[in-house]
Amino acid sequence: MTAKTTVFPCDTTYHELLLYGGPDGEMGASMRYLSQRYTMPYKECKGALTDIGTEELAHLEIVATIVHQLTRNLTAEQLVEQGFGPYYIDHGTGIWPQAAGGIPFNACEFQSKGDVITDLHEDMAAEQKARSTYDNILRVVKDYDVCEPIKFLREREVVHYQRFGELLRITQDHLDSRNFYAFNPEFDIRQDTCNQ
């Protein structure tokens, strides 16, 4: 799981598209999975959440590196000319997590519900939304050296989606199929509730 590292010329053309703090970005994914792992009742699923969450942090680094390499030597005038004046005023050419539309990253962009079924469906949806975002980036960006790592990241989203599907099947195997949606295995099994 390694992506080719390339040094890009300075260019803000793609800077706005590659910001990593959006609702479907790598930062939200890493925080989502690493937060969900604490209440995951099944060891094999907890391990996968840890592995995928850690991998998402590496993806965050890939995206940040691309953005940094595209913008690191731009002048203030170049940034203003290309529409990044407000960003530059707040952050210079520093990497700061925000969506392509300029909305800052916040914890509301990921979910950790404490219900394994809900969380795994959230995870599968998150991976599909990230894949769609990378598809959109690839429709707009034509620079080979930018596209190749984005293609790699897109491929990983597909793998993660499939892995979360496997985790959902593992969870289903742990649950009584007659009560599949009737209780929260992360909480109700530990409690003396009417659902038992």
VENNORQUI-V41049 format. One record per pair of residues at least 12 apart in sequence whose C-alpha atoms are under 8 Angstrom apart, sorted by the first residue. I is the first residue (numbers start at 1). J is the second residue. If there is no record, write none. Layout:
BEGIN
I/J, I/J
END
This chain:
BEGIN
3/149, 3/152, 4/148, 4/149, 5/149, 6/145, 7/69, 8/66, 8/69, 8/70, 8/145, 9/69, 9/70, 10/69, 10/70, 10/71, 10/72, 10/73, 10/74, 11/70, 11/71, 11/74, 12/70, 12/71, 12/79, 12/82, 13/82, 14/67, 14/70, 14/141, 15/67, 15/70, 15/71, 16/100, 16/101, 17/100, 17/137, 18/63, 18/66, 18/67, 18/100, 18/137, 19/63, 19/64, 19/67, 19/96, 19/97, 19/98, 19/99, 19/100, 20/60, 20/63, 20/64, 20/97, 20/98, 20/99, 21/96, 21/97, 21/98, 21/99, 21/104, 21/105, 22/97, 22/98, 22/99, 22/100, 22/103, 22/104, 22/105, 22/109, 23/99, 23/105, 23/109, 23/110, 24/109, 24/126, 24/129, 24/130, 24/133, 25/99, 25/130, 26/56, 26/57, 26/59, 26/60, 27/56, 27/57, 27/60, 27/97, 28/107, 28/109, 28/110, 29/53, 29/56, 29/110, 29/126, 30/52, 30/53, 30/54, 30/55, 30/56, 30/57, 31/53, 31/110, 32/53, 32/110, 32/111, 32/112, 32/123, 33/49, 33/50, 33/52, 33/53, 33/112, 33/123, 34/49, 34/50, 34/53, 34/54, 35/112, 36/49, 36/112, 36/113, 36/114, 36/119, 37/49, 37/50, 39/114, 39/186, 40/114, 40/116, 40/186, 41/116, 41/185, 41/186, 42/171, 45/167, 45/170, 52/160, 59/153, 62/149, 64/95, 66/146, 67/95, 68/93, 68/94, 68/95, 71/93, 72/93, 74/93, 76/88, 114/186, 114/187, 115/184, 115/185, 115/186, 115/187, 116/171, 116/184, 116/185, 116/186, 117/168, 117/171, 117/184, 120/164, 120/165, 120/167, 120/168, 121/168, 123/161, 123/164, 124/160, 124/161, 124/162, 124/164, 124/165, 125/161, 127/157, 127/158, 127/160, 127/161, 128/157, 128/158, 128/161, 130/154, 130/157, 131/154, 131/155, 131/157, 131/158, 134/150, 134/151, 134/153, 134/154, 135/154, 137/150, 138/150, 138/151, 182/195, 183/195
END
